Amino acid sequence: MQGVMQGLSSSSPHKKEGYDIFIHGFTTRTGGISYIPTLSSFNLFSSSKRRDPKIVVQENLRRLGSAAGFNTKKFYRIKTDHANDVWVMGRKEPESYDGITTNQRGVTVAALGADCIPIVFADPVKKACGVAHAGWRGTLLGVAMATVNAMRAEYACRLEDIIVVLGPSVGPCCFTLPRESAKAFHNLDPECVRLFDSPNPYVDIRKATRILLERGGILPQNIEDQKQDLNLCTSCHPDKFFSHVRDGLNFGTQIGFISIRE
């Protein structure tokens, strides 16, 4: 389908038996019916601040579900708080959360992105999966490893079996933070920050996410963050992606999604 990219390649060196049980992908901005310029055309989120009609977003989602092969009536987005709470599906749903995990077949979970990183997690051994939304705050708070640890605790997943894919996000070419905020990334690893002595250094949230995942025990070869197209900067590519940095408050939303086939 136009507007959907896959992240787990069948040629990946870390492919494991049972891999094909997952339906997954990352959306772009093309292939939908949203007509507001900054939301055109495959926007997948609406709110009081981003006034894409809900019926339009529902049609975009219907198109995605039809093309990807999942049931939109069993579709769950994260409820973003830019933190590190994770909802383990089947337990009480928190008011807000930036990660979801599940082992239920036929349920699709999705992380929003429009500069923040939509991250997909898959364990083909224990047949469990998850998603996380990692902005700069969530990255520093460890939302990626919080999602991994929820999968370990709930489904007995092993670190060496979990595959992690980072979807499109803003790159260090375009994303800046005030120096005080960038300092935490510099402390994590100086390579996460460019022009650190400037008032607004450039920050690499993707590199920081990989570092934290590797430190948490995820195998380096099981982290997919450089796959062609998925590593494009959302702000630099207005033809492909929505971007808060580029478009301002009325920005569109793409997603990363995954489900276990019924």
C-alpha positions in Angstrom: 0.0 0.0 0.0 1.1 3.5 -0.7 2.0 5.2 2.6 3.2 2.1 4.5 6.8 1.0 5.0 7.9 -2.2 6.7 10.6 -2.3 9.3 11.4 -5.9 9.9 13.0 -7.1 6.7 12.8 -10.7 5.8 16.5 -10.5 4.9 17.5 -9.1 8.3 20.3 -11.0 9.9 18.4 -11.3 13.1 15.3 -12.9 11.6 14.1 -15.7 13.9 11.7 -18.6 13.3 8.1 -17.5 13.8 8.8 -14.0 12.5 5.9 -14.1 10.0 3.3 -14.2 12.7 3.5 -10.4 12.9 1.8 -7.7 10.9 3.7 -4.5 11.2 4.7 -1.3 9.5 5.3 2.5 9.6 3.0 4.9 7.8 4.0 8.0 5.7 1.9 11.0 4.9 0.6 9.7 1.5 -2.4 7.5 0.7 -5.2 9.1 2.7 -7.9 11.7 2.4 -7.0 14.4 4.9 -7.2 17.8 3.1 -5.8 20.4 5.5 -2.3 21.2 4.1 -0.2 20.2 7.1 -2.4 17.1 7.7 -2.5 16.0 4.1 -3.2 13.2 3.4 -2.7 10.2 5.6 -3.1 11.7 9.0 -4.0 9.2 11.7 -4.8 11.3 14.8 -7.2 14.2 15.6 -7.6 16.3 18.7 -9.0 19.7 19.7 -5.6 21.2 18.6 -5.3 19.3 15.4 -8.7 19.5 13.8 -8.8 16.8 11.2 -12.4 15.6 11.2 -12.7 12.3 13.0 -14.5 10.7 10.1 -11.5 11.5 7.9 -9.1 10.0 10.4 -11.3 6.9 10.7 -11.3 6.5 6.9 -7.5 6.8 6.8 -7.3 4.1 9.5 -9.8 1.9 7.6 -7.6 2.1 4.5 -4.6 1.2 6.5 -6.3 -1.8 8.2 -7.7 -3.0 4.9 -4.3 -2.8 3.2 -2.2 -4.2 6.1 -4.7 -6.9 7.1 -5.7 -6.0 10.6 -9.0 -5.4 12.3 -9.5 -1.7 13.1 -12.0 -2.5 15.8 -9.1 -4.0 17.8 -6.7 -1.1 17.2 -5.1 0.7 20.2 -3.0 3.9 20.1 -0.8 5.0 22.9 -2.1 7.9 25.0 1.0 10.1 24.9 2.4 11.7 28.0 6.0 12.0 27.0 7.0 9.8 29.9 7.8 6.1 30.4 4.5 4.4 31.6 3.6 1.2 29.7 0.2 -0.4 29.5 0.4 -4.2 29.6 -2.8 -5.1 27.6 -5.1 -7.1 29.8 -4.3 -5.1 32.9 -6.0 -1.9 33.9 -5.4 0.8 31.3 -3.6 3.9 32.7 -4.9 7.4 32.0 -1.8 8.0 29.8 1.1 5.8 28.6 3.8 5.9 26.0 4.2 2.2 25.6 1.9 -0.8 25.0 2.7 -4.5 25.1 0.5 -7.5 24.2 0.5 -11.2 23.4 -3.2 -11.2 22.2 -3.7 -12.3 18.7 -5.6 -10.0 16.4 -5.0 -6.9 18.4 -3.0 -4.1 16.8 -1.1 -1.6 18.9 0.3 1.7 17.5 2.7 4.4 18.5 2.3 7.9 17.2 5.1 9.9 15.6 5.7 13.3 14.0 9.4 13.8 14.9 9.2 11.6 18.0 10.2 8.0 17.3 7.6 5.3 16.9 9.3 2.2 18.1 8.1 -1.4 17.4 9.1 -4.4 19.5 8.7 -8.1 18.5 9.5 -11.4 20.1 8.8 -14.2 17.7 9.8 -16.8 20.3 7.3 -15.9 23.0 4.9 -14.4 20.4 4.6 -11.0 22.0 5.0 -7.5 20.7 4.8 -3.9 21.7 5.2 -0.2 20.7 6.6 2.9 22.3 6.5 6.6 21.6 9.9 8.2 22.3 10.3 12.0 22.2 13.3 13.5 23.8 11.8 13.4 27.3 10.6 9.8 26.9 14.0 8.8 25.5 15.8 10.2 28.6 13.2 8.6 30.9 13.9 5.2 29.3 10.5 4.4 27.6 12.1 2.0 25.2 13.6 -0.2 27.9 10.5 0.2 30.0 8.6 -1.4 27.2 11.2 -4.2 26.9 11.1 -4.8 30.6 7.3 -5.0 30.5 7.6 -7.7 27.9 10.2 -9.6 30.0 8.1 -9.4 33.1 4.7 -10.2 31.6 5.6 -12.8 28.9 9.0 -14.1 30.0 10.6 -12.6 26.9 14.4 -12.9 26.7 16.5 -9.9 25.8 18.3 -11.8 23.1 14.9 -12.7 21.3 13.5 -9.1 21.2 13.8 -7.2 17.9 13.4 -3.5 18.0 12.7 -1.2 15.0 12.9 2.5 15.1 10.5 4.3 12.7 11.1 7.6 11.0 11.8 10.6 13.3 13.5 13.9 13.4 17.2 13.8 12.9 20.1 15.6 14.5 20.2 17.8 11.4 17.0 19.5 12.5 16.3 18.9 16.2 17.7 21.3 18.8 17.2 21.7 22.5 18.2 24.4 24.9 21.7 23.7 26.2 20.4 22.8 29.7 18.1 20.1 28.3 20.8 18.9 25.8 23.2 18.4 28.7 21.5 15.1 29.7 22.1 13.7 26.2 25.7 14.8 26.3 26.1 13.1 29.7 24.6 9.9 28.1 27.1 10.0 25.3 28.8 13.1 23.8 28.1 11.7 20.3 24.4 12.3 20.9 24.9 16.1 20.7 26.4 18.4 18.1 27.6 21.9 18.8 27.2 21.4 22.5 28.7 24.8 23.4 26.0 26.6 21.4 22.8 27.9 23.1 20.7 25.4 21.2 22.7 22.2 20.4 21.6 19.6 17.9 20.4 16.4 19.5 20.3 12.8 18.2 17.4 11.0 19.9 17.9 7.9 17.7 21.5 7.4 18.7 20.5 7.9 22.4 17.7 5.3 22.0 20.1 2.8 20.6 22.6 3.4 23.3 20.0 2.9 26.1 18.7 -0.2 24.4 22.2 -1.7 24.1 23.0 -0.8 27.7 19.7 -2.5 28.7 20.8 -5.8 27.1 19.2 -5.7 23.6 21.6 -7.2 21.1 23.1 -4.5 18.8 22.2 -6.6 15.7 18.6 -6.8 16.9 18.1 -3.0 16.7 17.0 -1.8 13.3 17.6 1.9 13.2 19.3 2.5 9.8 17.0 0.7 7.4 16.5 2.6 4.2 13.6 5.1 4.4 13.0 4.5 8.1 16.1 6.5 9.0 15.0 9.6 7.0 14.6 12.8 9.0 10.8 13.6 9.2 11.5 17.4 9.2 13.7 17.2 6.0 11.2 15.2 3.9 7.9 17.1 3.7 6.9 14.8 0.7 7.0 11.7 2.9 6.4 12.6 6.6 4.6 14.9 9.0 6.7 17.0 11.3 6.0 19.1 14.3 9.4 20.8 14.1 8.7 21.9 10.5 4.9 22.4 10.4 4.0 23.8 13.8 1.1 23.1 16.1 -1.3 21.7 13.4 0.9 18.9 12.4 -0.1 15.5 11.1 0.7 12.1 12.7 2.1 8.9 11.2 2.3 5.7 13.2 4.3 2.6 13.8 2.0 -0.5 14.3 2.3 -4.2 15.0 -0.1 -7.1 15.7 0.1 -10.9 16.0 -1.9 -12.6 13.3 -5.1 -14.5 14.4 
